[in-house]
Amino acid sequence: MQERLVPAIYLPLFCLHSLAGYMSELPIGYGKNITYIEHVEQIKDQLPMDTESLVLLDFTSASEQPYQLEELGLNHPKCQLIVLNAPQNLRTSQLLKLGKIKGLFYQNMSASEVALGIEHILKGQLFLPDQVMKQLLDYYQSVMIRHGKPHQHNLTPREMDVLRLLRSGASNTRLADELFISEHTIKSHLYKIFRKLNIKNRNQAIEWAYKFLP
């Protein structure tokens, strides 16, 4: 069996220790380019500022740390994310919270399949399921619409503030704290938002906010 060698040009990879088992399937010699970390919060202290790099996380860690990922995107614009063990049928709002994803692998994929996909990523390619590509394309097309003819709505400035915070995944308690109002008032705002936008729940409100709010 022919050995797979590391490509001449490769990117540094930052990986959670809990995912180390996947690394044994990578090409020979690549191990020296991997930096292992214990927690997502440690990534920002390890990443180079102006160098392309990859961060390998499991879906649970990535989805539970939206603020850290947003901070990474702002402070390290050349950093891109590879997400493992993702559930199928992800909502677009869940995908967008992941930031700059270069690759996404579902839970039912084997370690060897993941390693092969990471090799493609190391060569500068994307590795995203067709459904994920379609969702992201639909979203970015909606962005073009949003920046074209204005989307009509009758939301108040306060209701738009609620939607912007809701888009970040904030709970009702956090919404109330951020806006200095009661949770009862938050619930009242959400009810009015749902009615005005003709939607039924928070997830649909988040989808709307991603599509149409700046």
C-alpha positions in Angstrom: 0.0 0.0 0.0 1.4 3.4 -1.0 2.1 5.8 1.8 0.2 9.1 1.7 2.6 11.9 2.2 2.0 15.5 3.5 1.6 18.0 0.6 4.4 20.4 0.0 2.2 23.3 1.2 0.0 22.7 4.2 -1.8 24.7 6.8 -1.4 24.6 10.6 -4.2 22.6 12.3 -5.5 23.3 15.8 -7.4 20.3 17.2 -9.3 19.5 20.4 -7.6 16.7 22.3 -10.9 14.8 22.3 -10.6 14.4 18.5 -7.0 13.2 18.5 -8.1 9.7 17.3 -8.9 11.1 13.9 -5.4 12.4 13.5 -3.8 9.0 13.2 -5.5 8.6 9.8 -3.9 11.7 8.4 -0.9 11.5 6.0 2.5 10.6 7.3 4.4 13.5 8.7 1.5 15.8 9.2 1.5 15.3 13.0 4.1 17.9 13.6 1.8 20.6 12.2 -1.0 19.8 14.7 -1.5 21.8 17.9 -3.7 20.2 20.4 -5.9 22.2 22.7 -8.2 21.3 25.7 -10.9 23.9 25.2 -12.3 26.1 22.5 -11.4 29.2 24.6 -7.7 28.4 24.2 -7.8 28.7 20.4 -7.6 32.5 20.3 -4.3 32.5 22.3 -2.7 29.9 19.9 -3.7 31.2 16.5 -1.3 33.3 14.4 -2.8 36.6 13.5 -2.2 36.9 9.8 -1.6 33.3 8.7 -4.0 30.9 7.2 -4.9 28.1 9.6 -7.5 25.5 10.3 -9.4 24.7 13.5 -10.9 21.2 14.0 -13.8 21.0 16.4 -16.7 18.6 17.0 -20.1 20.0 16.3 -21.2 20.2 20.0 -18.1 22.2 21.0 -18.6 24.5 18.0 -22.3 25.1 18.5 -22.0 25.8 22.2 -19.3 28.5 21.7 -20.9 30.9 19.1 -19.3 34.0 20.8 -15.8 32.5 20.7 -16.2 31.6 17.1 -17.5 35.0 16.2 -14.5 36.5 18.0 -12.2 34.2 16.0 -13.7 35.3 12.8 -13.2 39.0 13.6 -9.7 38.7 15.0 -8.3 35.9 12.8 -10.0 36.4 9.4 -7.7 33.8 7.8 -8.8 31.1 10.2 -11.3 28.5 8.9 -13.2 25.8 10.7 -13.6 22.0 10.1 -16.5 20.5 12.0 -16.8 16.8 12.9 -19.8 14.7 14.1 -22.4 17.1 12.9 -26.0 15.9 12.8 -27.8 15.8 9.5 -30.6 18.2 8.6 -28.9 21.2 10.1 -30.8 24.5 10.1 -29.2 27.3 8.1 -29.0 29.4 11.3 -26.9 26.6 12.9 -24.6 26.6 10.0 -24.1 30.3 10.0 -23.2 30.3 13.7 -20.2 28.2 12.8 -18.6 31.0 10.9 -16.1 30.3 8.1 -16.5 26.5 7.6 -14.1 24.8 5.2 -15.3 21.3 5.9 -18.2 19.6 7.6 -18.5 15.9 8.4 -21.6 14.0 9.6 -21.8 11.7 12.6 -22.0 8.6 10.5 -18.7 9.1 8.7 -15.7 6.9 9.6 -12.3 8.2 10.7 -10.8 7.2 7.3 -13.5 9.2 5.4 -12.9 12.2 7.6 -9.1 12.0 7.1 -9.6 11.8 3.3 -11.8 14.9 3.4 -9.3 16.8 5.5 -6.6 15.9 3.0 -8.8 17.6 0.3 -9.1 20.6 2.6 -5.4 20.8 3.1 -5.0 21.0 -0.7 -7.2 24.1 -0.7 -10.6 22.5 -1.4 -13.9 22.6 0.4 -15.5 19.5 1.8 -19.1 20.3 2.5 -22.2 18.0 1.9 -24.4 19.0 -1.0 -27.3 20.0 1.3 -25.0 22.3 3.3 -23.8 23.9 0.1 -27.4 24.5 -1.1 -28.4 26.0 2.2 -25.4 28.4 2.2 -26.0 29.3 -1.4 -29.7 30.1 -0.7 -28.6 32.2 2.2 -26.1 34.3 0.3 -28.6 34.7 -2.5 -31.0 36.1 0.1 -28.2 38.5 1.2 -28.0 39.8 -2.4 -31.8 40.3 -2.3 -31.5 42.1 1.1 -28.9 44.5 -0.3 -31.0 45.1 -3.4 -34.6 46.2 -3.0 -35.3 46.7 0.7 -37.3 44.1 2.4 -40.6 45.5 3.6 -41.6 45.0 7.3 -43.2 47.1 10.0 -41.0 46.1 12.9 -40.2 48.7 15.5 -36.5 49.5 16.3 -36.8 47.6 19.6 -38.2 44.5 17.9 -35.3 44.6 15.5 -32.9 44.8 18.5 -34.6 41.7 19.9 -34.2 39.9 16.5 -30.5 40.8 16.3 -29.8 39.4 19.7 -32.0 36.4 19.0 -29.9 35.7 15.9 -26.9 35.2 18.2 -28.7 32.4 20.1 -29.5 34.4 23.1 -32.1 33.1 25.6 -35.1 35.1 26.8 -33.1 35.8 30.0 -30.1 37.1 28.2 -32.3 39.2 25.8 -33.9 40.8 28.9 -30.5 41.5 30.5 -29.0 42.9 27.3 -32.0 45.2 26.6 -32.7 46.1 30.3 -36.3 44.9 30.2 -38.3 42.1 31.8 -38.7 38.6 30.3 -42.4 39.2 30.2 -41.7 42.2 27.8 -39.4 40.0 25.8 -42.2 37.5 25.3 -44.5 40.3 24.3 -42.0 41.5 21.7 -41.5 38.0 20.3 -45.3 37.5 20.0 -45.6 40.7 18.0 -42.5 39.8 15.8 -44.0 36.4 15.0 -47.3 38.0 14.1 -45.8 40.7 11.9 -43.5 38.4 10.0 -46.1 35.6 9.8 -43.8 33.1 11.4 -44.5 30.5 14.1 -41.4 30.1 16.3 -37.9 31.3 17.3 -36.1 29.2 14.7 -38.0 30.9 11.9 -37.4 34.3 13.5 -33.6 33.5 13.5 -33.7 32.4 9.9 -35.5 35.7 9.0 -33.0 37.8 10.9 -30.0 36.1 9.2 -31.6 36.8 5.8 -32.9 40.3 6.2 -31.2 42.2 9.0 -27.9 43.9 8.6 
